[in-house]
Amino acid sequence: MPRTVLTMAAIFALAACGDEESTPRKQRKPIFKDMLRQSEFIYGSVNGKDPFDPQKVAAAATALQQLAAQPWPLYAELQNPQADHANARIVQAPEEFRRKAAELQRQASALAAVTRSGNPELIRPAIGQLQQSCTSCHDQFRKRGN
């Protein structure tokens, strides 16, 4: 009987620890994946991989602009540098991280504005600049293997 009680207590304790879906990392990951999908769609559309539909491209850019503001509050490192799984690079340079986040948001806004022209020749450099903004931040702050 005591062994059963201990086993059940251990199971409940482990279950309580396993709420991975509520971690900030798990919450921001689908946002970044959606940003990537929108960006890839726009890039493919203006570079001939997909048919160019100006309305769909503008809608994707608007979605990307809205998504670009969402993940940053989910970085626990910015609120609590001692948080579990804190990315040391972010803890060491939080202002630079915030600057890069703001730059991504500016690039997303610029992209959304230029897509309203419906001109792929104008959209192409804007999506390239946005993707470069992503790469720049990843090169400096993304943990390897994530």
Beta strands, then each sheet from edge to edge (+ up, - down):
end
